[in-house]
Amino acid sequence: MTSSAPDTDDDRSDRRVGRRDVTEWRSRTGQRLAERHRSLADRVGDHRALVGTLAVGVAVAAAASFGASRIYDGVTSRNGIESLDGPALALGKRLRSPALDAAAAGIARGFGPVGMPILALGGALALASRERHLTPLTLMTAAGAGSLAMTLAGKGIIHRNRPHRRDAIPPYEKSPSFPSGHTLNATTVLGTAAYLVALQQRRTGPQAATVGAAAATAVTVGLSRVLLGAHWFTDVAVGWTTGTGWLALVITSHRLYLTSQDARG
């Protein structure tokens, strides 16, 4: 059985993204997962179950990042993945201009180690204040923590050198190149914020615009890293893919939380 309510129930507008009720589980695996999460929530409470699910997700994400890094390290030279990087950097250098360089540098600072936590915390507090509960703060914190764990795992394993400084423009970076932390963080944190905002929007158009804006920003952040010569393109591509995977886990955890709430209510 699934945990969905009639489409005509206006009180469930904060359970929908587009026409999809996020508490509806169509696969048997999803239904079993929802049932187990509901049992856990019955024992420890909805919010504690959410925190526990996210904690497991962080561990899974970090382990997945570790595995992906090992695979990348093993195949990058043999299968020619790095053949994408030279042409992408050369294209980025050709596209440089004072205006684009300044914009990319601003993006680097805004979504960097200082700017990104401030942005994430500010967005989380705004959403939590609007909804009058701590769930958005929990989700945004988990999204940021998970992406940081994945970034550190990848950098600690690969120790990949960044492009030569002669091919880069400020601000210069010193940490290992793989994966792009800016890209991974932007993908997960902005994706989580867009998902939470979309749930509060009643119409499909604004929801699509919100999600589209977050996706476009994450793409722009990644491409700006190549333009600056701060990362190789494959560093950015892995940031997008692993960030999207972690985002899916965060959203799934929240869907389970909402399902448990609705079953009890």
C-alpha positions in Angstrom: 0.0 0.0 0.0 1.1 3.6 -0.5 0.9 6.6 1.8 -0.8 9.1 -0.4 -3.9 11.3 0.0 -6.5 12.4 -2.6 -5.3 14.9 -5.1 -8.1 17.2 -4.2 -6.9 17.8 -0.6 -5.7 21.4 -0.5 -4.1 20.8 3.0 -1.5 18.6 1.3 -0.1 21.3 -0.9 3.1 21.2 1.1 3.6 17.6 0.1 3.7 18.1 -3.7 6.4 18.9 -6.2 4.6 19.3 -9.5 1.8 16.6 -9.6 3.8 14.2 -7.5 2.9 13.7 -3.8 6.3 13.2 -2.2 4.8 10.8 0.4 3.6 8.4 -2.3 5.9 5.4 -2.7 5.2 3.6 -5.9 7.8 0.8 -5.7 7.7 -2.1 -3.2 11.2 -1.1 -2.0 10.0 2.4 -1.3 6.9 1.1 0.5 9.0 -1.2 2.7 11.5 1.6 3.5 8.6 3.9 4.5 7.1 1.2 6.7 10.4 0.7 8.5 11.0 4.4 8.9 7.5 4.7 10.4 8.2 2.0 12.9 11.4 3.8 13.9 9.5 7.1 14.2 6.9 5.4 16.4 9.7 4.5 18.8 11.9 7.5 18.9 9.8 10.3 17.3 9.6 11.8 13.9 12.5 14.3 14.2 14.9 11.9 15.8 14.1 9.3 13.1 14.8 12.0 10.5 18.2 12.8 12.1 19.1 9.1 12.3 18.2 8.6 8.7 20.3 11.6 7.6 23.2 10.4 9.8 23.1 7.0 8.0 22.9 8.9 4.7 26.0 10.9 5.5 27.9 7.7 6.2 26.6 6.1 3.0 27.5 9.2 1.0 31.0 9.3 2.4 31.5 5.6 1.7 30.2 6.1 -1.8 32.5 9.0 -2.4 35.4 6.9 -1.2 34.5 4.1 -3.6 34.0 6.5 -6.5 37.4 8.0 -5.9 39.0 4.6 -5.9 37.3 3.7 -9.2 38.2 7.1 -10.7 41.8 6.7 -9.6 41.9 3.2 -11.2 40.4 4.1 -14.6 41.3 7.7 -15.2 44.6 7.1 -17.1 43.7 3.8 -18.6 40.3 4.8 -20.1 41.3 8.3 -21.0 38.9 10.2 -18.8 41.5 12.9 -18.4 41.4 13.6 -22.1 38.4 15.8 -21.4 40.3 18.0 -19.1 42.9 19.6 -21.4 40.4 20.7 -24.1 38.0 22.0 -21.4 40.7 24.1 -19.7 41.8 25.4 -23.1 38.3 26.4 -24.0 37.9 28.1 -20.6 41.1 30.1 -21.2 39.8 31.2 -24.6 36.5 32.4 -23.1 38.1 34.6 -20.4 37.5 38.3 -20.3 37.7 40.9 -17.5 34.0 40.7 -16.9 33.8 36.9 -16.9 36.9 36.6 -14.8 35.5 39.0 -12.2 32.1 37.1 -12.2 33.8 33.7 -11.8 36.0 35.1 -8.9 32.9 36.4 -7.2 31.2 33.0 -7.6 34.3 31.4 -6.1 34.1 33.6 -3.0 30.3 33.4 -2.7 30.3 29.6 -2.8 33.6 29.0 -1.1 34.5 27.8 2.4 33.2 31.1 4.0 30.4 32.2 1.7 28.7 28.8 1.3 28.2 28.1 5.0 26.8 31.6 5.5 24.5 31.2 2.6 23.3 27.7 3.8 22.8 28.9 7.4 20.9 32.0 6.3 18.7 30.0 4.0 18.0 27.3 6.6 17.1 29.9 9.3 14.8 31.7 6.9 13.0 28.5 5.9 12.8 27.3 9.6 11.4 30.7 10.6 8.8 30.6 7.8 7.7 27.0 8.6 8.1 27.4 12.4 10.0 24.2 13.0 13.6 22.9 12.8 13.3 20.5 9.9 14.7 22.8 7.3 17.6 23.6 9.5 18.2 19.9 10.0 18.1 19.1 6.3 20.3 22.0 5.3 22.9 21.2 7.9 22.9 17.5 6.9 23.2 18.5 3.2 26.3 20.7 4.0 27.8 18.1 6.3 27.4 15.3 3.8 28.9 17.3 0.9 31.8 18.3 3.1 32.5 14.7 4.1 32.3 13.6 0.5 34.7 16.4 -0.6 37.2 15.6 2.1 37.0 11.8 1.3 37.7 12.4 -2.4 40.6 14.9 -1.8 42.1 12.7 0.8 42.2 9.7 -1.5 43.2 11.1 -4.9 45.5 14.1 -4.0 45.1 15.3 -7.6 47.1 18.4 -8.5 45.2 21.4 -9.8 45.9 23.0 -13.2 49.2 24.9 -13.2 49.0 28.3 -11.6 50.2 29.8 -14.9 46.9 28.5 -16.4 44.8 29.9 -13.5 43.6 33.2 -12.3 42.9 34.4 -8.7 41.6 33.4 -6.3 44.2 30.5 -6.2 43.5 27.3 -4.4 45.9 25.1 -2.5 43.9 22.0 -1.6 43.8 18.9 -3.8 41.7 19.3 -7.0 39.4 16.2 -6.9 36.5 16.6 -6.5 35.3 20.3 -6.8 34.0 21.2 -3.4 32.4 24.3 -4.7 30.4 22.3 -7.2 29.5 19.5 -4.8 28.4 21.9 -2.1 26.4 24.1 -4.5 24.6 21.1 -5.9 23.5 19.6 -2.6 22.8 22.8 -0.6 21.0 24.7 -3.3 19.2 21.6 -4.4 18.0 21.0 -0.8 16.9 24.6 -0.5 15.1 24.5 -3.8 13.2 21.3 -2.8 12.1 22.9 0.5 11.0 26.1 -1.2 9.2 24.2 -4.0 7.1 22.3 -1.4 5.8 25.6 -0.1 4.7 26.7 -3.6 1.3 25.7 -4.8 1.7 26.1 -8.6 3.9 24.0 -10.9 5.3 27.0 -12.7 7.0 28.6 -9.7 8.2 25.2 -8.5 9.9 24.6 -11.9 11.5 28.0 -11.8 12.9 27.4 -8.3 14.3 24.0 -9.2 15.6 25.3 -12.5 17.3 28.3 -10.9 19.1 26.1 -8.4 20.2 23.7 -11.1 21.4 26.5 -13.4 23.4 28.0 -10.5 25.0 24.7 -9.6 26.0 24.3 -13.3 27.4 27.9 -13.4 29.4 27.3 -10.2 31.0 24.2 -11.7 31.8 25.8 -15.1 33.3 28.9 -13.3 35.8 26.6 -11.6 37.1 25.5 -15.0 37.1 29.0 -16.3 39.3 30.1 -13.4 41.7 27.2 -13.9 40.9 26.1 -10.3 39.8 22.6 -11.3 39.9 20.1 -14.1 36.5 19.5 -15.8 36.3 15.9 -14.4 36.6 17.3 -10.9 33.5 19.4 -11.6 31.7 16.6 -13.3 32.2 14.3 -10.3 31.0 17.2 -8.0 27.8 17.3 -10.0 27.1 13.6 -10.0 28.1 12.8 -6.4 26.3 16.0 -5.2 23.1 14.9 -7.0 23.4 11.5 -5.4 23.7 12.9 -1.9 20.8 15.4 -2.7 18.6 12.4 -3.6 19.4 10.8 -0.2 18.5 14.0 1.7 15.2 14.3 -0.2 14.4 10.7 0.4 15.0 11.1 4.2 12.6 14.1 4.2 10.0 12.2 2.3 10.2 9.4 4.8 9.8 11.9 7.6 6.7 13.4 6.0 5.2 9.9 5.3 5.6 9.0 9.0 4.0 12.3 10.0 1.0 11.8 7.7 0.5 8.2 8.8 0.3 9.3 12.4 -1.9 12.3 11.6 
